[in-house]
Amino acid sequence: GIKNAISFDMGGTTAKAGSIVNGEIEITNEYEVGGRTHHGRIIKGSGYPVRFPFIDLAEVSAGGGTIIWLDEAGGLNVGPLSAGADPGPMCYNKGGNLPTLTDANLILGRIGEELLSGDMKLNKELAIKGLEKLGDPIQIAKEAIRLATLEMARAIRLVTVERGLDPSEFALFSFGGAGPQFALGIAEELGIKRVLVPVYPGLFSALSMLLADIKIEIRRAYPKDVDVEFRELEEELRRKMSSIDYFLRYADVRYKGQGWELTVPADGDIRRNFEERHRIAYGFTLPYDIEIVNIRVFAVKRIRKPKIMLKISDNVKVKERKVYFDDWVNAKVFIRETLPIGFRDRGPAIIEEYSATTLVPDGWSFTILPNYFIELMRE
């Protein structure tokens, strides 16, 4: 039921953001693979261009393993290098000797000294030792998290503000093992008031890949009779796929004389759809003729989706620990697997689970929804 959403996926090395507008996933026809930086559609050239339809994502170097370091002038930097999973952050005690964002979150109490529901022990003393090399460990940790938050907010701006969209009008879906640790800080930076954390956030991308519907695309350049050629493409797809649940029609459209196109849904009035998208992206429309550069059809085969559920214990488990938000506070620490549907509380709080930790600062409340998502709202 949410039509405008931002996806925010933060793992161990990178953070990725994408947008869904009016229920439509944003698609790009070119993506850079192996790029060293990502600054949206304005600046390109750091990777290898692949002319193929992709979900349009902006990626920045910010993850739990992102390294915190000082440059020659003594300025604090976060990334782009990462400690990865092996050896990983210093607190993993696997031989890593460079401090990371995970180490920073650990010494600020934002993650506990046990991860994976107690299966993994973290070494706080090693984290402190690594950050001490850079200065006062608490101050360094605070500033590193602030810089990482700004960098990830930049990724979200690339898929919203750069396209004429106001992120404050979107709900933010946060996942990945580190995503829920940073989501509300990013939301505050962007004026977002609603954040949702799905079930199994650390496994969410992998699970979604397994359950994604199958799509096959076919396209044709410079069609002369759009309706007829759409039907021809659909017939061709029927010959290629034994079973199709539905088709999606799109057109790459531009004003005559323009050097770039916008991909718009081809259902209904194509010109109206194009001008609406053009107004959102660029803030104006023109009284010129349009031309359709390509038409494309996706044949979609639905994959059956199992109902994902959490096994909830009979009693809510809650403890307390000191956590640094804007200052040190006593925060409630909940175990997600013990929170029943409808459970409500407010920050400052931490919600721990097997694959992620959700931070809830003061000024935010949370509710467990019927689908077990955590809904976080700005008060």
Buried (B, 14 or more C-beta within 10 A) or exposed (E): EEEBBBBBBBBBBBBBBBBBBEEBEBBEBEBBEEBEBBBBBEEBEEBEEEEEBBBBBBBBBBBBBBBBBEEEEEEBBBBBBBBBBEBBBBBBBEEBEBBBBBBBBBBBBBBBBEBEEEEEEBBBEBBBBBBEBBBEBBEBBBBBBBBBBBBBBBBBBBBBBBBEBEBEEBBBBBBBBBBBBBBBBBBBBBEBBBBBBBBBBBBBBEBEEEEEEBEEBBBBEEBEEBEEBBEBBBEEBEEEEEEBEEBBBBBBBBBEEBEEBBBBBBEEEBBEBBBBBBEBBEEEBEEEEBBBBBBBBBBBBEEEEEEEEBEBEEEEEEEEEEBBBEEEBEBBBBBBBBBEEEBEBBBBBBBBBBBBBBBBBEEBBBBBEEBBBBBBEBE
